[in-house]
Amino acid sequence: MKKYRILPLFSAALALVTVVTGAFAESWKEADVAPIGNDRMEGTIFVGIQPNASIVERLGEISDADWAIGPEDAPLTILMYSDFQCPYCSLAGLALLEYQAAHADEVRYVYRHFPLPYHAKAPAAAYAANAAGKQDEALFFEVEHLLYEEQAAWAQLETDEEFEAWIREKIQAIDSIDYEQWEKDFNDETMRAELAAAFDEASATGLIEGTPTLFLNMNSFKGGWEAATLDKYLSYFKLQREFYTELPPIVIDAEKDYRAVVETTKGTLTIDLLESDAPAAVNNFVFLASEGWYDGNPFYRVEPGFIAETGDKAGSGLGNPGYYFAGDENDLLYGEIGMVGMVNGGEDKNGSKFFLSDDLTAYYTGKITALNESSKEENRISEDQISMEVEKELAKLSAAYPIFGRVVEGAELIPELTTDDSIVSVRIEVKSE
């Protein structure tokens, strides 16, 4: 008989759990994110990286007189001053031709001659490419590719006559070139004088000190020409066209409680948004999430045991939404796993990027302990002093990158995130009244 009396009690308890669980699940609903009044966040508009006016004035705007391949309105324009006999120019030229071909609708590649005085065959190589380009601009780049790809074969020829014989044979093998017209243009003294004048003008600017010299959207560029490097800038300049032209409106009600359900390629994270402690960051996050800004964003920077950073649509850490907003100040401290903080470029330079923290108490304890153990015995500090140093590091980090959220579900996924992972979607929810 006893076993039958237990069942009703068990059923009642189960029902109670079900009711409580159901009530908890129903206490959150998707937020209707919309402007509240006419106020907007405080901050500044950032128009992005524009052509450097001084460089444009000194080098001149890109025009029909330039050798260019790719659309005029391409997000990324790569201008190269180059010398056909320069070994590094060969590497750069072939890489840029390949990169432009791979991004034909998004990249414009512009070539300007800068034949160095100690490369005796460089001027004749430039004449050869120009003469081909006069017939069809695409032929200029075909000859550029030929000259760079076979540079080792002709650069070591002893005389100019030997080089000219070599290039004539190569040009005659290109079916789409009218050889007789090419020969006439190759020997055109006006064209040769123009090329010499262009070299002198470029030298006089002081901007071209060697070859290759690259400019991205008419800004000096000292980086490499590898595809991975150029991808970052292409992604940034594409994103720049999506920049907001106004600061976000106020979209959160200070009297309500918000959370974000973040679907990632590793699983689901639920973030309690701390609107009372960080109203500006939470408002910005809610606005951008409702706009779909974060959908597809990769975790472009992951430091195991430390942080996983995301929030840049460009996927490189270079991007932002086209504005900076004034940051929050609060007393929240990093330490436990799952704190969410803003990435910024300095005071009041907060945009869209944010990070998820790992167990930072353990991280700094490990770092400081390892440093302590490697020090001379007389310089070592005690366990209590290590704890104090950890607290100092956490306080500095908290002041520099204010916390605006806490992961309340799924924090165990943070240590598993890699740069191969990304945000799938973000849903903003509000607690039911």
C-alpha positions, 0 to 999 in steps of 0.5 A: 500500500505504501508504494501507491501512496508515494505515487501521488506525492511524486506526481504532485512534485513532478507537476510542481517542477514542471509548472515552475520550469515552464514559468521560468521558460516563459519569463523571457520573450523576444524583445521588440527592439525599436527607438524609444523617443528621439534621443541617440547615443553620445559619441562621434561618427567615424567615416573610415579610412579615406584617401590621403589628401596629401598623397593624392595631391602629390601623386595625382589621382588615378585616371585613364592615363594609368594602367588599371584593371578592375572596376573604378568603384572597387572597394579596394584599389591597389596602386603599385610603383614598380620596376620590371627588373626588380626581383621583389617587384616580380613577386609582388606583381605576380601576386597582385595580378593573381589577387585581382583575378581572384577578386575581379569585381572587388579589387582594382590594380593600378600599375605605375612605372618606376624603373630604377637607374641601376636596372638597365633593362627596366626602361625597355621592358616598360616600353614593351608593356606600354606598346602592348597596352596601347592596343588593349589595356588587358595586353599591358597586364599580359605583358607584365605577367610575362615579364615578371614570370620570366624575369630570371630568363631576361634580367641576366642578358648582357646587353640591351640588344639581347633583351630587345631580341628576347622581348620581340620574340615573345611579343610575336608569339602573342596572337592578339597583338598586332606586331607591326603596330607594337614595333612602331609604338615600342620605338615611339620617342614621345612615349619614351619621353613621357615615361622618363618624365613620369619617373622624375615626377614620382621621384620628386614627390619623395613618396617613392623611395624604392620598388615596389611601393604600394598604396591602398586606396591612396594610403601608404602601405608597408605591409606584404602583398600576401592574399591573407594580408590583403584580405583583411583590408579588402574586408575592411573597405567592403565593410566601410561601405556599410558604416552607419552615418548616425549614432544608434538610437536609444532602444533599451528601457532602463526599467527592463531586464535584457539578455542575449541568446547567442548561437555560435558554431560551438553551441548556445551562450546566454548572456545576462546584459547588465543594463544598469551597470553599462547602459551605453554598451548594452544599448549599443549591443542590443541595437547592433544585434537587432540589425543583424550586425553580429550574425556570421561574425568570426572569433577573429582573436582567441587567446586560450585561457584569456579571451575570445574576441568577436564583433567585427563583420570584417573578421579581422579586428580592423572593422567597426560600425562607423561610429564610436560611442562614449564608454561606461564606468562601473565597478564590475571586475573580471575574474570568473569565466564568462564576463563580457567586455567591450573592445575599444581603441581608447577612451570613448572609442567603443564600437561593435567589438567585444570579448568573452573572458575565460577564468582570468583569475586563473590566467593571471595567477598562472602568468604571475606565478610562472614569472615569480618562479623564474625570478631569483630567489631574493626577488620572489614574492609570497602567495599573498603578494601574488594574489594582490598582483592578480587583483591589480591586473584584473582591476586594470583590465576592468577599468580599461574594458568595462564589463557589460554582460555575464554569460549565465548559460554555456560558459563552459563553451568559451575555452573551446572556441577557436578562430574557426568558430563564429557567431551564427545569430543573436536574439535579444530577449526581455524579461516578461513583466 
